[in-house]
Amino acid sequence: MASQKARRLILTTAVVSITIAGTLYGAGIKTEKEVTQTVQQKREATIDERIASLRGMRENLAAKKELVERQMHDLDARIEERKQKGLDGSKREPPHNG
């Protein structure tokens, strides 16, 4: 009876191990295939497609730049407002490190 349990446990472990190994192997093949396709698509892209892609990236970067500049302007305005109210923190001691 104990040998039957052991045999069942070994068989179950073997099936699970084979299933996991097959899944990982298949996922690796799929990933490799996707990477190959992506590289091939980039190689086959025409000059016009590349230019359009670069223009899109440029627009995204310009929008991000505008957002960061606006945030910096708002921060400068808040700092100036605090200075005018006398809350610039110059009267307090700086925090001690350590």
N, C-alpha and C positions, 0 to 999 in steps of 0.2 A: 504494500500500500504506500509506503514511504517512497519506494522507487517510482511508483506511478506519479506521485506528486512532483518528485524531482524531475522526471521526464517531461511532465506537463509544463513545469516552470522553465526548464531549459528550452523547450520548443517555443513557448511564448516569448521568452527573452530573445531567441534567435529571430523570430518573425518581426518583433518590434525593432530590433537592431537593423535588420535588412530593410525594413520600411523607412526608417530614419535615414539610413545611408542612401537609399534610392531617392528620397525626397531632396536631400542636400545635393546629391549629384545632379539631379534634374534642375534644381534651382540654379546651380552653378552654370550649367549649360545654357539655360535661358538668359541669365545675366550676361554671359559672354556673347551670346547671339545679339542681344539688345545693344550692347556696346559696339559691336561690329556694325550693326545697322546704322547707329547714330553717326559713327565715323564715316561710313559710306555716304550717308545723306549730306554730311558737311562737305565732303569732297565733291559731290555732284551738284551742290548748290551753285546757281549761276551768279554772276557778278551782281546783277540787279537784286537777286534775293539777299545776297550778303549786304549790299548797300542798304536795303530796306531793313534788314535786321539791325544793322549798326545804327541807323537813324532811330529806330524804336528804342534801342538801348540809350541813345543820346537823350531822347525825350524823357525817359525815366530818370536818368541822372540829373537832368535839368530840373525836373519837378522835385527831386529829393534835395537838390541844392537850394531851391527856393524855400522849401519847408525849413531846412536848417537855418538859413539866413533869417527867416521870419522868427524862428524860435530864439535865435541869438539877439535879435532886435527886441523882442519881448522881454528877454532876461535883462538886457541892458536897461530897459525902461523900468523894470521892477527894482533893479539895484539903485537907479537914480531916484526913484520914488522913496525908497527906504532911506537913502542919504538925506533927502529933503525933510523927512519926518524925524530924523535923528535916530534911526534904528539901524544904522550901518554896522553896528557891532564893534565899533572902535573903542568903546568904553569898557567892554568886557575883556577879561583875560582870555588868551587863547587856550584851548584845551591842552592838558598835559598828556603826552604820549608815554605810556608805560606805567 
